[in-house]
Structures are given as structure tokens and as C-alpha cells.
Amino acid sequence: MGFIDPTGVDHDALGVALRKALYNYMHGIGLEQDVRSWFGIRVPRTRVAPDRIARALASTDQAP
């Protein structure tokens, strides 16, 4: 089924980086690197706080 992404994202370029990310994650390598370095294209900074997951896990630990 054909699909035209209105955002203009280069899905082929993303696919290469996502495969690299998955490979690195599965082998536990490069996890300390800025993931944007895995992409051959400009990738914006994340807007998610670096400690968001830790805070979410901490809040579930305190639940009754």
C-alpha cells in the first residue's frame, strides 16, 4: 500500500540508523553515545527529560 508522508521524512535514512540502534542495543554497545550520532542526517534534540523514565519508575515504587 502506498503512503506519502506529509512531513517529508527520509524513511530510508531513518531505517539505517534505526537498524544500527537496534544492533547496538542488542549487543550493549554505544549506549553512552548521543543517539543522534548514529544518523547520517540532522536529527533534532529530544524534548523528553533525561530522567523521565527514572522518575516514572520511582513513582510506581511508591504506589500502595
All heavy atoms as TSV, in Angstrom:
chain	resi	resn	atom	element	x	y	z
A	1	MET	N	N	0.839	-1.152	0.000
A	1	MET	CA	C	0.000	0.000	0.000
A	1	MET	C	C	0.897	1.231	0.000
A	1	MET	O	O	1.801	1.353	0.837
A	1	MET	CB	C	-0.885	-0.010	1.243
A	1	MET	CG	C	-1.697	1.246	1.377
A	1	MET	SD	S	-2.746	1.276	2.838
A	1	MET	CE	C	-3.930	0.038	2.431
A	2	GLY	N	N	0.679	2.124	-0.915
A	2	GLY	CA	C	1.462	3.346	-0.997
A	2	GLY	C	C	1.144	4.308	0.131
A	2	GLY	O	O	0.035	4.338	0.654
A	3	PHE	N	N	2.159	5.055	0.523
A	3	PHE	CA	C	1.981	6.042	1.586
A	3	PHE	C	C	2.874	7.228	1.301
A	3	PHE	O	O	4.053	7.058	0.997
A	3	PHE	CB	C	2.335	5.435	2.945
A	3	PHE	CG	C	2.333	6.438	4.064
A	3	PHE	CD1	C	1.140	6.921	4.576
A	3	PHE	CD2	C	3.519	6.902	4.594
A	3	PHE	CE1	C	1.134	7.843	5.608
A	3	PHE	CE2	C	3.529	7.828	5.626
A	3	PHE	CZ	C	2.333	8.289	6.127
A	4	ILE	N	N	2.342	8.410	1.407
A	4	ILE	CA	C	3.119	9.636	1.262
A	4	ILE	C	C	3.121	10.335	2.612
A	4	ILE	O	O	2.067	10.700	3.130
A	4	ILE	CB	C	2.522	10.560	0.184
A	4	ILE	CG1	C	2.569	9.857	-1.175
A	4	ILE	CG2	C	3.278	11.881	0.139
A	4	ILE	CD1	C	1.874	10.606	-2.284
A	5	ASP	N	N	4.313	10.474	3.185
A	5	ASP	CA	C	4.445	11.114	4.493
A	5	ASP	C	C	4.442	12.626	4.300
A	5	ASP	O	O	5.334	13.173	3.662
A	5	ASP	CB	C	5.744	10.659	5.152
A	5	ASP	CG	C	5.864	11.122	6.588
A	5	ASP	OD1	O	5.133	12.045	6.993
A	5	ASP	OD2	O	6.686	10.546	7.312
A	6	PRO	N	N	3.459	13.306	4.856
A	6	PRO	CA	C	3.374	14.752	4.661
A	6	PRO	C	C	4.490	15.525	5.359
A	6	PRO	O	O	4.708	16.697	5.070
A	6	PRO	CB	C	2.009	15.121	5.248
A	6	PRO	CG	C	1.706	14.041	6.225
A	6	PRO	CD	C	2.362	12.806	5.672
A	7	THR	N	N	5.242	14.871	6.265
A	7	THR	CA	C	6.316	15.575	6.970
A	7	THR	C	C	7.594	15.653	6.153
A	7	THR	O	O	8.492	16.415	6.495
A	7	THR	CB	C	6.635	14.890	8.314
A	7	THR	OG1	O	7.129	13.574	8.064
A	7	THR	CG2	C	5.413	14.826	9.214
A	8	GLY	N	N	7.695	14.834	5.098
A	8	GLY	CA	C	8.888	14.871	4.262
A	8	GLY	C	C	10.076	14.127	4.838
A	8	GLY	O	O	11.210	14.330	4.424
A	9	VAL	N	N	9.842	13.255	5.797
A	9	VAL	CA	C	10.918	12.492	6.428
A	9	VAL	C	C	11.510	11.491	5.434
A	9	VAL	O	O	10.786	10.865	4.672
A	9	VAL	CB	C	10.370	11.749	7.673
A	9	VAL	CG1	C	11.399	10.794	8.242
A	9	VAL	CG2	C	9.913	12.728	8.718
A	10	ASP	N	N	12.830	11.344	5.463
A	10	ASP	CA	C	13.515	10.368	4.629
A	10	ASP	C	C	13.535	9.041	5.388
A	10	ASP	O	O	14.413	8.769	6.204
A	10	ASP	CB	C	14.936	10.834	4.317
A	10	ASP	CG	C	15.686	9.882	3.407
A	10	ASP	OD1	O	15.182	8.774	3.136
A	10	ASP	OD2	O	16.790	10.254	2.974
A	11	HIS	N	N	12.559	8.193	5.129
A	11	HIS	CA	C	12.416	6.947	5.865
A	11	HIS	C	C	13.565	5.981	5.613
A	11	HIS	O	O	13.934	5.204	6.501
A	11	HIS	CB	C	11.074	6.282	5.541
A	11	HIS	CG	C	9.910	7.054	6.071
A	11	HIS	ND1	N	9.437	6.881	7.338
A	11	HIS	CD2	C	9.152	8.033	5.506
A	11	HIS	CE1	C	8.423	7.701	7.545
A	11	HIS	NE2	N	8.232	8.411	6.444
A	12	ASP	N	N	14.164	6.015	4.435
A	12	ASP	CA	C	15.312	5.161	4.154
A	12	ASP	C	C	16.488	5.540	5.051
A	12	ASP	O	O	17.166	4.670	5.605
A	12	ASP	CB	C	15.717	5.241	2.686
A	12	ASP	CG	C	14.689	4.608	1.776
A	12	ASP	OD1	O	14.013	3.659	2.224
A	12	ASP	OD2	O	14.564	5.057	0.621
A	13	ALA	N	N	16.732	6.830	5.221
A	13	ALA	CA	C	17.825	7.291	6.082
A	13	ALA	C	C	17.542	6.922	7.538
A	13	ALA	O	O	18.454	6.533	8.279
A	13	ALA	CB	C	18.023	8.792	5.947
A	14	LEU	N	N	16.308	7.025	7.959
A	14	LEU	CA	C	15.958	6.657	9.325
A	14	LEU	C	C	16.124	5.157	9.545
A	14	LEU	O	O	16.563	4.720	10.607
A	14	LEU	CB	C	14.514	7.053	9.642
A	14	LEU	CG	C	14.230	8.537	9.776
A	14	LEU	CD1	C	12.751	8.770	10.039
A	14	LEU	CD2	C	15.076	9.160	10.866
A	15	GLY	N	N	15.782	4.364	8.543
A	15	GLY	CA	C	15.879	2.921	8.661
A	15	GLY	C	C	17.291	2.446	8.949
A	15	GLY	O	O	17.508	1.567	9.786
A	16	VAL	N	N	18.280	3.040	8.292
A	16	VAL	CA	C	19.677	2.671	8.519
A	16	VAL	C	C	20.047	2.939	9.973
A	16	VAL	O	O	20.623	2.084	10.661
A	16	VAL	CB	C	20.617	3.449	7.562
A	16	VAL	CG1	C	22.067	3.259	7.945
A	16	VAL	CG2	C	20.369	3.028	6.130
A	17	ALA	N	N	19.716	4.116	10.466
A	17	ALA	CA	C	20.058	4.478	11.839
A	17	ALA	C	C	19.286	3.632	12.848
A	17	ALA	O	O	19.843	3.243	13.874
A	17	ALA	CB	C	19.788	5.955	12.076
A	18	LEU	N	N	18.042	3.340	12.563
A	18	LEU	CA	C	17.258	2.524	13.487
A	18	LEU	C	C	17.774	1.094	13.547
A	18	LEU	O	O	17.803	0.476	14.616
A	18	LEU	CB	C	15.778	2.571	13.116
A	18	LEU	CG	C	15.126	3.940	13.321
A	18	LEU	CD1	C	13.707	3.928	12.786
A	18	LEU	CD2	C	15.168	4.358	14.781
A	19	ARG	N	N	18.221	0.560	12.429
A	19	ARG	CA	C	18.841	-0.769	12.439
A	19	ARG	C	C	20.124	-0.750	13.265
A	19	ARG	O	O	20.408	-1.672	14.039
A	19	ARG	CB	C	19.110	-1.255	11.021
A	19	ARG	CG	C	17.859	-1.770	10.322
A	19	ARG	CD	C	18.177	-2.470	9.009
A	19	ARG	NE	N	18.729	-1.572	8.002
A	19	ARG	CZ	C	18.003	-0.767	7.225
A	19	ARG	NH1	N	16.694	-0.742	7.345
A	19	ARG	NH2	N	18.573	0.008	6.328
A	20	LYS	N	N	20.912	0.315	13.116
A	20	LYS	CA	C	22.141	0.450	13.893
A	20	LYS	C	C	21.814	0.565	15.380
A	20	LYS	O	O	22.456	-0.057	16.217
A	20	LYS	CB	C	22.935	1.671	13.428
A	20	LYS	CG	C	24.261	1.828	14.119
A	20	LYS	CD	C	25.070	2.961	13.521
A	20	LYS	CE	C	26.435	3.059	14.155
A	20	LYS	NZ	N	27.260	4.082	13.536
A	21	ALA	N	N	20.788	1.336	15.709
A	21	ALA	CA	C	20.389	1.495	17.101
A	21	ALA	C	C	19.963	0.158	17.701
A	21	ALA	O	O	20.350	-0.187	18.821
A	21	ALA	CB	C	19.254	2.508	17.204
A	22	LEU	N	N	19.180	-0.598	16.971
A	22	LEU	CA	C	18.730	-1.894	17.451
A	22	LEU	C	C	19.914	-2.843	17.638
A	22	LEU	O	O	20.025	-3.531	18.660
A	22	LEU	CB	C	17.711	-2.500	16.493
A	22	LEU	CG	C	17.164	-3.863	16.873
A	22	LEU	CD1	C	16.474	-3.814	18.221
A	22	LEU	CD2	C	16.208	-4.365	15.800
A	23	TYR	N	N	20.822	-2.872	16.681
A	23	TYR	CA	C	22.012	-3.716	16.781
A	23	TYR	C	C	22.826	-3.335	18.015
A	23	TYR	O	O	23.226	-4.197	18.803
A	23	TYR	CB	C	22.863	-3.573	15.515
A	23	TYR	CG	C	24.145	-4.357	15.570
A	23	TYR	CD1	C	24.165	-5.687	15.169
A	23	TYR	CD2	C	25.320	-3.780	16.033
A	23	TYR	CE1	C	25.340	-6.425	15.224
A	23	TYR	CE2	C	26.490	-4.512	16.110
A	23	TYR	CZ	C	26.499	-5.823	15.706
A	23	TYR	OH	O	27.650	-6.554	15.777
A	24	ASN	N	N	23.080	-2.034	18.182
A	24	ASN	CA	C	23.866	-1.568	19.326
A	24	ASN	C	C	23.187	-1.923	20.641
A	24	ASN	O	O	23.832	-2.374	21.585
A	24	ASN	CB	C	24.103	-0.063	19.243
A	24	ASN	CG	C	25.114	0.297	18.191
A	24	ASN	OD1	O	25.781	-0.563	17.623
A	24	ASN	ND2	N	25.236	1.574	17.897
A	25	TYR	N	N	21.871	-1.738	20.717
A	25	TYR	CA	C	21.131	-2.058	21.930
A	25	TYR	C	C	21.221	-3.553	22.241
A	25	TYR	O	O	21.475	-3.955	23.375
A	25	TYR	CB	C	19.672	-1.631	21.795
A	25	TYR	CG	C	18.838	-2.013	22.985
A	25	TYR	CD1	C	18.910	-1.280	24.161
A	25	TYR	CD2	C	17.996	-3.122	22.939
A	25	TYR	CE1	C	18.158	-1.640	25.267
A	25	TYR	CE2	C	17.240	-3.481	24.043
A	25	TYR	CZ	C	17.326	-2.735	25.201
A	25	TYR	OH	O	16.581	-3.103	26.288
A	26	MET	N	N	21.032	-4.385	21.237
A	26	MET	CA	C	21.061	-5.836	21.437
A	26	MET	C	C	22.432	-6.316	21.904
A	26	MET	O	O	22.528	-7.309	22.626
A	26	MET	CB	C	20.663	-6.558	20.150
A	26	MET	CG	C	19.205	-6.405	19.814
A	26	MET	SD	S	18.752	-7.086	18.214
A	26	MET	CE	C	19.201	-8.782	18.403
A	27	HIS	N	N	23.493	-5.611	21.511
A	27	HIS	CA	C	24.846	-6.006	21.884
A	27	HIS	C	C	25.402	-5.163	23.033
A	27	HIS	O	O	26.544	-5.364	23.451
A	27	HIS	CB	C	25.770	-5.935	20.670
A	27	HIS	CG	C	25.446	-6.976	19.656
A	27	HIS	ND1	N	24.484	-6.795	18.680
A	27	HIS	CD2	C	25.907	-8.234	19.491
A	27	HIS	CE1	C	24.384	-7.881	17.951
A	27	HIS	NE2	N	25.242	-8.782	18.419
A	28	GLY	N	N	24.611	-4.207	23.521
A	28	GLY	CA	C	25.041	-3.385	24.653
A	28	GLY	C	C	26.226	-2.494	24.349
A	28	GLY	O	O	27.034	-2.206	25.229
A	29	ILE	N	N	26.328	-2.035	23.093
A	29	ILE	CA	C	27.458	-1.173	22.719
A	29	ILE	C	C	26.956	0.203	22.295
A	29	ILE	O	O	25.853	0.350	21.800
A	29	ILE	CB	C	28.298	-1.787	21.584
A	29	ILE	CG1	C	27.439	-2.085	20.353
A	29	ILE	CG2	C	29.007	-3.044	22.051
A	29	ILE	CD1	C	28.210	-2.599	19.146
A	30	GLY	N	N	27.777	1.191	22.530
A	30	GLY	CA	C	27.466	2.543	22.092
A	30	GLY	C	C	26.315	3.209	22.820
A	30	GLY	O	O	25.822	4.242	22.384
A	31	LEU	N	N	25.889	2.631	23.948
A	31	LEU	CA	C	24.709	3.156	24.630
A	31	LEU	C	C	24.980	4.477	25.352
A	31	LEU	O	O	24.048	5.192	25.677
A	31	LEU	CB	C	24.166	2.112	25.610
A	31	LEU	CG	C	23.778	0.775	24.975
A	31	LEU	CD1	C	23.300	-0.197	26.038
A	31	LEU	CD2	C	22.719	0.972	23.908
A	32	GLU	N	N	26.242	4.785	25.579
A	32	GLU	CA	C	26.585	6.048	26.224
A	32	GLU	C	C	26.682	7.195	25.209
A	32	GLU	O	O	26.793	8.344	25.581
A	32	GLU	CB	C	27.897	5.913	27.003
A	32	GLU	CG	C	29.129	5.725	26.142
A	32	GLU	CD	C	29.278	4.329	25.530
A	32	GLU	OE1	O	28.609	3.378	25.972
A	32	GLU	OE2	O	30.064	4.204	24.584
A	33	GLN	N	N	26.621	6.864	23.926
A	33	GLN	CA	C	26.720	7.880	22.876
A	33	GLN	C	C	25.395	8.617	22.691
A	33	GLN	O	O	24.328	8.087	22.993
A	33	GLN	CB	C	27.083	7.243	21.544
A	33	GLN	CG	C	28.436	6.616	21.495
A	33	GLN	CD	C	28.671	5.928	20.153
A	33	GLN	OE1	O	27.765	5.800	19.336
A	33	GLN	NE2	N	29.882	5.472	19.938
A	34	ASP	N	N	25.492	9.812	22.181
A	34	ASP	CA	C	24.301	10.545	21.764
A	34	ASP	C	C	23.750	9.810	20.541
A	34	ASP	O	O	24.441	9.665	19.530
A	34	ASP	CB	C	24.675	11.978	21.402
A	34	ASP	CG	C	23.485	12.839	21.019
A	34	ASP	OD1	O	22.394	12.291	20.748
A	34	ASP	OD2	O	23.650	14.066	20.985
A	35	VAL	N	N	22.532	9.321	20.623
A	35	VAL	CA	C	21.982	8.508	19.539
A	35	VAL	C	C	21.898	9.270	18.225
A	35	VAL	O	O	21.868	8.668	17.157
A	35	VAL	CB	C	20.602	7.921	19.890
A	35	VAL	CG1	C	20.718	6.980	21.078
A	35	VAL	CG2	C	19.585	8.994	20.167
A	36	ARG	N	N	21.888	10.597	18.292
A	36	ARG	CA	C	21.844	11.375	17.052
A	36	ARG	C	C	23.084	11.140	16.201
A	36	ARG	O	O	23.051	11.332	14.994
A	36	ARG	CB	C	21.663	12.861	17.354
A	36	ARG	CG	C	20.284	13.152	17.953
A	36	ARG	CD	C	20.121	14.579	18.356
A	36	ARG	NE	N	21.076	14.899	19.407
A	36	ARG	CZ	C	21.538	16.105	19.650
A	36	ARG	NH1	N	21.133	17.123	18.934
A	36	ARG	NH2	N	22.379	16.319	20.628
A	37	SER	N	N	24.164	10.674	16.828
A	37	SER	CA	C	25.390	10.417	16.065
A	37	SER	C	C	25.224	9.201	15.154
A	37	SER	O	O	26.013	9.013	14.232
A	37	SER	CB	C	26.568	10.196	17.022
A	37	SER	OG	O	26.420	8.986	17.750
A	38	TRP	N	N	24.228	8.376	15.379
A	38	TRP	CA	C	24.000	7.193	14.557
A	38	TRP	C	C	23.305	7.542	13.239
A	38	TRP	O	O	23.247	6.731	12.332
A	38	TRP	CB	C	23.161	6.166	15.295
A	38	TRP	CG	C	23.785	5.668	16.566
A	38	TRP	CD1	C	25.105	5.752	16.923
A	38	TRP	CD2	C	23.128	5.021	17.635
A	38	TRP	NE1	N	25.291	5.192	18.147
A	38	TRP	CE2	C	24.096	4.724	18.623
A	38	TRP	CE3	C	21.816	4.650	17.874
A	38	TRP	CZ2	C	23.782	4.084	19.806
A	38	TRP	CZ3	C	21.518	4.006	19.060
A	38	TRP	CH2	C	22.487	3.731	20.010
A	39	PHE	N	N	22.756	8.734	13.150
A	39	PHE	CA	C	22.018	9.140	11.962
A	39	PHE	C	C	22.928	9.919	11.032
A	39	PHE	O	O	23.728	10.736	11.481
A	39	PHE	CB	C	20.822	10.016	12.345
A	39	PHE	CG	C	19.741	9.262	13.078
A	39	PHE	CD1	C	19.861	8.995	14.426
A	39	PHE	CD2	C	18.615	8.823	12.410
A	39	PHE	CE1	C	18.873	8.299	15.104
A	39	PHE	CE2	C	17.627	8.124	13.073
A	39	PHE	CZ	C	17.760	7.861	14.428
A	40	GLY	N	N	22.803	9.683	9.749
A	40	GLY	CA	C	23.577	10.415	8.756
A	40	GLY	C	C	22.916	11.731	8.370
A	40	GLY	O	O	23.416	12.442	7.509
A	41	ILE	N	N	21.798	12.020	9.003
A	41	ILE	CA	C	21.062	13.260	8.732
A	41	ILE	C	C	20.895	14.020	10.042
A	41	ILE	O	O	21.099	13.476	11.127
A	41	ILE	CB	C	19.668	12.955	8.122
A	41	ILE	CG1	C	18.855	12.057	9.058
A	41	ILE	CG2	C	19.804	12.339	6.742
A	41	ILE	CD1	C	17.427	11.810	8.604
A	42	ARG	N	N	20.543	15.297	9.940
A	42	ARG	CA	C	20.328	16.108	11.136
A	42	ARG	C	C	19.081	15.615	11.861
A	42	ARG	O	O	18.023	15.445	11.264
A	42	ARG	CB	C	20.154	17.575	10.745
A	42	ARG	CG	C	20.052	18.480	11.941
A	42	ARG	CD	C	19.888	19.937	11.524
A	42	ARG	NE	N	19.754	20.798	12.667
A	42	ARG	CZ	C	18.640	20.962	13.370
A	42	ARG	NH1	N	17.547	20.315	13.019
A	42	ARG	NH2	N	18.608	21.771	14.407
A	43	VAL	N	N	19.232	15.398	13.156
A	43	VAL	CA	C	18.127	14.937	13.993
A	43	VAL	C	C	17.973	15.932	15.145
A	43	VAL	O	O	18.957	16.249	15.812
A	43	VAL	CB	C	18.417	13.524	14.550
A	43	VAL	CG1	C	17.298	13.057	15.451
A	43	VAL	CG2	C	18.642	12.548	13.412
A	44	PRO	N	N	16.774	16.428	15.388
A	44	PRO	CA	C	16.600	17.395	16.477
A	44	PRO	C	C	16.814	16.760	17.849
A	44	PRO	O	O	16.670	15.547	18.016
A	44	PRO	CB	C	15.148	17.861	16.321
A	44	PRO	CG	C	14.476	16.818	15.516
A	44	PRO	CD	C	15.527	16.147	14.691
A	45	ARG	N	N	17.165	17.596	18.809
A	45	ARG	CA	C	17.313	17.137	20.188
A	45	ARG	C	C	15.965	16.662	20.704
A	45	ARG	O	O	14.922	17.169	20.304
A	45	ARG	CB	C	17.795	18.269	21.079
A	45	ARG	CG	C	19.201	18.730	20.786
A	45	ARG	CD	C	19.652	19.667	21.877
A	45	ARG	NE	N	20.312	18.899	22.905
A	45	ARG	CZ	C	21.619	18.816	23.042
A	45	ARG	NH1	N	22.390	19.488	22.237
A	45	ARG	NH2	N	22.153	18.077	23.977
A	46	THR	N	N	16.013	15.723	21.623
A	46	THR	CA	C	14.786	15.245	22.234
A	46	THR	C	C	14.201	16.304	23.169
A	46	THR	O	O	14.936	17.127	23.710
A	46	THR	CB	C	15.019	13.933	23.015
A	46	THR	OG1	O	13.780	13.502	23.537
A	46	THR	CG2	C	15.994	14.129	24.153
A	47	ARG	N	N	12.911	16.268	23.329
A	47	ARG	CA	C	12.254	17.180	24.262
A	47	ARG	C	C	11.838	16.451	25.532
A	47	ARG	O	O	11.178	17.007	26.386
A	47	ARG	CB	C	11.038	17.816	23.597
A	47	ARG	CG	C	11.454	18.731	22.440
A	47	ARG	CD	C	10.263	19.327	21.781
A	47	ARG	NE	N	9.602	18.258	21.017
A	47	ARG	CZ	C	8.573	18.425	20.232
A	47	ARG	NH1	N	8.049	19.611	20.092
A	47	ARG	NH2	N	8.044	17.419	19.578
A	48	VAL	N	N	12.264	15.200	25.649
A	48	VAL	CA	C	11.953	14.394	26.828
A	48	VAL	C	C	13.080	14.571	27.841
A	48	VAL	O	O	14.257	14.481	27.489
A	48	VAL	CB	C	11.817	12.902	26.440
A	48	VAL	CG1	C	11.564	12.040	27.654
A	48	VAL	CG2	C	10.723	12.724	25.405
A	49	ALA	N	N	12.722	14.802	29.089
A	49	ALA	CA	C	13.721	14.981	30.141
A	49	ALA	C	C	14.568	13.718	30.286
A	49	ALA	O	O	14.041	12.605	30.202
A	49	ALA	CB	C	13.036	15.294	31.463
A	50	PRO	N	N	15.877	13.863	30.505
A	50	PRO	CA	C	16.759	12.698	30.600
A	50	PRO	C	C	16.379	11.738	31.729
A	50	PRO	O	O	16.656	10.553	31.654
A	50	PRO	CB	C	18.140	13.291	30.859
A	50	PRO	CG	C	18.049	14.722	30.516
A	50	PRO	CD	C	16.615	15.113	30.619
A	51	ASP	N	N	15.748	12.238	32.775
A	51	ASP	CA	C	15.404	11.390	33.916
A	51	ASP	C	C	13.931	10.979	33.937
A	51	ASP	O	O	13.431	10.495	34.948
A	51	ASP	CB	C	15.756	12.098	35.219
A	51	ASP	CG	C	14.957	13.379	35.433
A	51	ASP	OD1	O	14.393	13.920	34.449
A	51	ASP	OD2	O	14.891	13.842	36.582
A	52	ARG	N	N	13.247	11.122	32.827
A	52	ARG	CA	C	11.813	10.832	32.793
A	52	ARG	C	C	11.498	9.378	33.169
A	52	ARG	O	O	10.584	9.120	33.938
A	52	ARG	CB	C	11.240	11.146	31.416
A	52	ARG	CG	C	9.753	10.889	31.347
A	52	ARG	CD	C	9.177	11.318	30.051
A	52	ARG	NE	N	7.743	11.085	30.051
A	52	ARG	CZ	C	6.915	11.584	29.184
A	52	ARG	NH1	N	7.372	12.365	28.227
A	52	ARG	NH2	N	5.643	11.328	29.245
A	53	ILE	N	N	12.242	8.442	32.634
A	53	ILE	CA	C	11.972	7.033	32.924
A	53	ILE	C	C	12.277	6.739	34.388
A	53	ILE	O	O	11.501	6.062	35.075
A	53	ILE	CB	C	12.762	6.116	31.984
A	53	ILE	CG1	C	12.233	6.293	30.551
A	53	ILE	CG2	C	12.678	4.662	32.420
A	53	ILE	CD1	C	13.020	5.574	29.498
A	54	ALA	N	N	13.392	7.265	34.895
A	54	ALA	CA	C	13.749	7.038	36.297
A	54	ALA	C	C	12.667	7.593	37.222
A	54	ALA	O	O	12.297	6.951	38.219
A	54	ALA	CB	C	15.099	7.680	36.610
A	55	ARG	N	N	12.155	8.795	36.886
A	55	ARG	CA	C	11.089	9.377	37.716
A	55	ARG	C	C	9.817	8.553	37.641
A	55	ARG	O	O	9.130	8.350	38.654
A	55	ARG	CB	C	10.809	10.821	37.299
A	55	ARG	CG	C	11.900	11.787	37.741
A	55	ARG	CD	C	11.550	13.240	37.461
A	55	ARG	NE	N	11.525	13.497	36.020
A	55	ARG	CZ	C	10.486	13.980	35.356
A	55	ARG	NH1	N	9.367	14.276	35.961
A	55	ARG	NH2	N	10.562	14.175	34.055
A	56	ALA	N	N	9.487	8.049	36.464
A	56	ALA	CA	C	8.279	7.232	36.315
A	56	ALA	C	C	8.408	5.934	37.103
A	56	ALA	O	O	7.457	5.509	37.770
A	56	ALA	CB	C	8.021	6.938	34.840
A	57	LEU	N	N	9.578	5.314	37.051
A	57	LEU	CA	C	9.786	4.083	37.812
A	57	LEU	C	C	9.760	4.342	39.309
A	57	LEU	O	O	9.221	3.549	40.077
A	57	LEU	CB	C	11.105	3.425	37.401
A	57	LEU	CG	C	11.139	2.871	35.985
A	57	LEU	CD1	C	12.553	2.390	35.641
A	57	LEU	CD2	C	10.133	1.762	35.810
A	58	ALA	N	N	10.337	5.466	39.717
A	58	ALA	CA	C	10.337	5.809	41.145
A	58	ALA	C	C	8.919	6.050	41.642
A	58	ALA	O	O	8.574	5.666	42.764
A	58	ALA	CB	C	11.210	7.032	41.392
A	59	SER	N	N	8.075	6.634	40.825
A	59	SER	CA	C	6.710	6.916	41.273
A	59	SER	C	C	5.887	5.629	41.373
A	59	SER	O	O	4.993	5.545	42.206
A	59	SER	CB	C	6.026	7.912	40.330
A	59	SER	OG	O	5.767	7.314	39.082
A	60	THR	N	N	6.216	4.614	40.585
A	60	THR	CA	C	5.493	3.346	40.703
A	60	THR	C	C	5.963	2.550	41.901
A	60	THR	O	O	5.214	1.745	42.441
A	60	THR	CB	C	5.629	2.476	39.425
A	60	THR	OG1	O	7.007	2.172	39.215
A	60	THR	CG2	C	5.055	3.189	38.217
A	61	ASP	N	N	7.206	2.773	42.346
A	61	ASP	CA	C	7.726	2.091	43.531
A	61	ASP	C	C	7.003	2.563	44.791
A	61	ASP	O	O	6.931	1.838	45.759
A	61	ASP	CB	C	9.233	2.343	43.702
A	61	ASP	CG	C	10.056	1.612	42.652
A	61	ASP	OD1	O	9.537	0.671	42.038
A	61	ASP	OD2	O	11.222	1.997	42.462
A	62	GLN	N	N	6.477	3.771	44.774
A	62	GLN	CA	C	5.837	4.352	45.954
A	62	GLN	C	C	4.346	4.086	46.006
A	62	GLN	O	O	3.674	4.464	46.954
A	62	GLN	CB	C	6.106	5.851	45.994
A	62	GLN	CG	C	7.572	6.171	46.078
A	62	GLN	CD	C	7.854	7.654	45.907
A	62	GLN	OE1	O	6.936	8.455	45.828
A	62	GLN	NE2	N	9.109	8.015	45.868
A	63	ALA	N	N	3.831	3.447	44.986
A	63	ALA	CA	C	2.385	3.173	44.955
A	63	ALA	C	C	2.029	2.129	46.019
A	63	ALA	O	O	2.815	1.227	46.284
A	63	ALA	CB	C	1.971	2.674	43.572
A	64	PRO	N	N	0.839	2.236	46.637
A	64	PRO	CA	C	0.453	1.296	47.708
A	64	PRO	C	C	0.231	-0.096	47.195
A	64	PRO	O	O	-0.052	-0.439	46.149
A	64	PRO	CB	C	-0.843	1.866	48.262
A	64	PRO	CG	C	-1.283	2.940	47.333
A	64	PRO	CD	C	-0.153	3.242	46.421
